[in-house]
Amino acid sequence: MIRILVADDHIVVRRGLRMILLEGFPGATIEEVSDAEDLVKLVIKESWDVVISDLSMPGRSGLDALQQIKQIKPTLPVLILSIHPEDQYAIRVLKAGASGYLSKGMAPDELVNAVQKVMMGKKYITAAVAEKLTSIFDDDKNKAPHELLSDREFSVLKLLASGKSVSEIAESLFLSVTTVSTYRARIISKMNLKNNAELTLYAIENKLL
């Protein structure tokens, strides 16, 4: 029996995914969680054939959870879902160990196809992502500023841009205020920005929120 773990903070999305998955995999066992913490706990506690996780959830992001899952169970397939464009996040999550990246606007049969493929040990990559992959080896000068950030810096960038304070970010990521302040300074420097206002404007213009 196939066991699928779904993580998304919106119950309507989780229920919609459940319906699609049960149509494609009758009799499958599907569990739902609403945040990254519970996702990681269930991955540790039980065995799964595939994990389907939202990228943006309260507290720790799906990207953070993905990195921890790949440390705990490196062979467990993880599909990342997001409302964000593929060209903004797909390469980053694939580099972090995801088996595939899907837009929430996908057709139902696309999700079923993706699950089937990753359970066979393959990557699920759309044509748009495949094209983006060809630019991985481009010189840094051809990359957007946010593409030069580490995964942790990128997570902090998104939280800062969403209006979170340094102390709030520290609490949600289980880091010290000093560490988050250091990340903020690196982000500002790498992206050649002056303050949080410019950072927020950049995030909006580049559809990172």
C-alpha positions as CSV (number, residue, x, y, z in Angstrom):
1,M,0.0,0.0,0.0
2,I,1.3,3.4,-1.0
3,R,1.9,5.8,1.9
4,I,1.9,9.6,1.1
5,L,2.5,12.5,3.5
6,V,1.0,15.8,2.5
7,A,2.1,19.1,4.2
8,D,0.3,22.4,3.6
9,D,-1.0,25.0,5.9
10,H,-4.3,25.4,4.0
11,I,-6.9,22.6,4.8
12,V,-8.7,23.2,1.4
13,V,-5.4,22.6,-0.5
14,R,-4.7,19.4,1.6
15,R,-8.2,18.0,1.0
16,G,-7.9,18.8,-2.7
17,L,-4.6,17.0,-3.0
18,R,-6.1,14.1,-1.1
19,M,-8.9,13.7,-3.6
20,I,-6.6,13.9,-6.6
21,L,-4.2,11.4,-5.0
22,L,-6.9,8.9,-4.1
23,E,-8.2,9.0,-7.6
24,G,-4.8,8.2,-9.0
25,F,-3.8,5.8,-6.2
26,P,-6.9,4.1,-4.9
27,G,-6.4,2.6,-1.4
28,A,-3.4,4.8,-0.7
29,T,-2.8,5.9,2.9
30,I,-2.6,9.7,3.0
31,E,-1.7,11.7,6.1
32,E,-1.9,15.5,6.4
33,V,0.1,18.0,8.4
34,S,-0.1,21.8,8.4
35,D,3.5,22.9,9.1
36,A,7.1,22.0,8.7
37,E,7.6,20.9,12.3
38,D,4.9,18.2,12.2
39,L,6.1,17.2,8.7
40,V,9.6,16.4,10.0
41,K,8.3,14.7,13.1
42,L,6.1,12.3,11.0
43,V,9.0,11.6,8.6
44,I,11.1,10.5,11.5
45,K,8.3,8.6,13.2
46,E,6.9,6.6,10.2
47,S,7.8,5.2,6.8
48,W,6.5,7.0,3.6
49,D,6.8,6.3,-0.1
50,V,6.6,10.0,-1.0
51,V,6.3,13.4,0.7
52,I,4.4,16.3,-0.9
53,S,5.1,19.6,0.8
54,D,4.2,23.3,0.3
55,L,7.1,25.6,0.0
56,S,5.7,28.4,2.2
57,M,4.3,27.4,5.6
58,P,4.1,29.1,9.0
59,G,7.4,29.0,11.0
60,R,10.1,27.0,9.2
61,S,9.7,26.9,5.4
62,G,9.3,23.8,3.2
63,L,12.8,24.4,2.0
64,D,14.1,24.1,5.6
65,A,12.1,20.9,6.1
66,L,13.3,19.5,2.8
67,Q,16.9,19.9,3.9
68,Q,16.3,18.2,7.2
69,I,14.4,15.4,5.6
70,K,17.2,14.7,3.1
71,Q,19.6,14.4,6.1
72,I,17.3,12.0,7.9
73,K,16.1,9.9,5.0
74,P,18.1,10.8,1.9
75,T,16.3,8.4,-0.4
76,L,12.8,9.5,0.5
77,P,11.2,11.3,-2.6
78,V,10.0,14.8,-1.8
79,L,7.8,16.8,-4.2
80,I,7.6,20.6,-3.5
81,L,4.4,22.5,-4.3
82,S,4.3,26.3,-4.6
83,I,2.3,29.2,-5.9
84,H,5.6,30.8,-6.9
85,P,6.9,30.6,-10.5
86,E,9.1,27.7,-11.4
87,D,11.9,30.1,-12.5
88,Q,12.2,31.5,-9.0
89,Y,12.4,28.4,-6.8
90,A,12.6,25.2,-8.8
91,I,16.4,25.1,-9.2
92,R,16.9,25.9,-5.5
93,V,14.7,23.1,-4.2
94,L,16.1,20.6,-6.7
95,K,19.6,21.5,-5.5
96,A,18.4,20.9,-1.9
97,G,17.4,17.4,-2.8
98,A,13.7,17.6,-3.9
99,S,12.6,15.1,-6.5
100,G,10.4,17.6,-8.3
101,Y,8.8,21.1,-8.2
102,L,5.1,21.6,-9.1
103,S,3.0,24.7,-9.4
104,K,-0.3,24.7,-7.5
105,G,-2.0,25.6,-10.7
106,M,-1.1,22.2,-12.2
107,A,-3.5,19.8,-13.8
108,P,-4.6,16.9,-11.5
109,D,-3.0,14.3,-13.8
110,E,0.3,16.1,-13.6
111,L,0.5,15.5,-9.8
112,V,-0.3,11.8,-10.3
113,N,2.3,11.6,-13.0
114,A,4.9,13.3,-10.8
115,V,4.2,11.0,-7.8
116,Q,4.5,7.9,-10.0
117,K,7.8,9.2,-11.5
118,V,9.5,10.1,-8.2
119,M,8.5,6.8,-6.6
120,M,10.5,5.1,-9.4
121,G,13.5,7.0,-8.2
122,K,13.4,9.6,-11.0
123,K,13.2,13.4,-11.0
124,Y,10.0,15.2,-12.1
125,I,11.1,18.2,-14.2
126,T,8.8,20.3,-16.4
127,A,10.0,21.7,-19.7
128,A,10.4,25.2,-18.1
129,V,12.6,23.8,-15.3
130,A,14.7,21.8,-17.8
131,E,15.4,25.0,-19.6
132,K,16.3,26.8,-16.4
133,L,18.7,24.0,-15.5
134,T,20.8,24.8,-18.6
135,S,21.7,28.1,-16.9
136,I,23.1,26.6,-13.7
137,F,26.6,26.8,-15.0
138,D,26.3,30.4,-16.1
139,D,28.8,32.9,-14.6
140,D,27.6,34.6,-11.5
141,K,27.5,37.9,-13.4
142,N,24.5,36.5,-15.4
143,K,22.5,35.5,-12.3
144,A,20.0,37.6,-10.4
145,P,21.2,38.9,-7.0
146,H,19.0,36.6,-5.0
147,E,20.4,33.5,-6.9
148,L,23.7,34.2,-5.3
149,L,22.3,33.7,-1.7
150,S,22.7,30.5,0.3
151,D,19.5,28.6,1.1
152,R,19.5,30.0,4.7
153,E,20.1,33.5,3.4
154,F,17.3,33.1,0.9
155,S,14.9,32.0,3.7
156,V,15.9,35.0,5.8
157,L,15.4,37.3,2.8
158,K,11.9,36.1,2.3
159,L,11.0,36.6,6.0
160,L,12.6,40.1,6.1
161,A,10.7,41.1,3.0
162,S,7.4,39.8,4.5
163,G,7.9,42.3,7.3
164,K,9.2,40.0,10.0
165,S,11.6,41.5,12.6
166,V,15.0,40.0,13.3
167,S,13.8,38.6,16.6
168,E,10.7,37.0,15.0
169,I,12.9,35.4,12.4
170,A,15.3,34.1,15.0
171,E,12.4,32.5,16.9
172,S,10.8,30.9,13.8
173,L,14.1,29.5,12.5
174,F,15.5,28.5,16.0
175,L,18.5,30.8,15.5
176,S,20.0,33.5,17.7
177,V,19.2,37.2,17.0
178,T,22.9,37.8,16.4
179,T,23.0,35.0,13.8
180,V,20.0,36.4,12.0
181,S,21.5,39.9,12.1
182,T,24.6,38.5,10.4
183,Y,22.5,36.8,7.7
184,R,20.7,40.1,7.1
185,A,24.0,42.0,6.8
186,R,25.3,39.4,4.3
187,I,22.1,39.6,2.2
188,I,22.2,43.4,2.1
189,S,25.8,43.3,1.0
190,K,25.5,40.5,-1.6
191,M,22.5,42.1,-3.2
192,N,23.9,45.7,-3.0
193,L,20.9,47.0,-1.1
194,K,20.7,49.6,1.6
195,N,17.9,48.6,3.9
196,N,14.8,46.4,4.5
197,A,12.6,48.7,2.4
198,E,14.8,48.1,-0.7
199,L,14.9,44.4,0.1
200,T,11.1,44.2,0.3
201,L,10.7,46.1,-3.0
202,Y,13.2,43.8,-4.7
203,A,11.3,40.7,-3.4
204,I,8.0,42.1,-4.7
205,E,9.4,43.0,-8.1
206,N,11.0,39.6,-8.5
207,K,7.9,37.7,-7.3
208,L,9.6,36.2,-4.3
209,L,6.7,36.7,-2.0
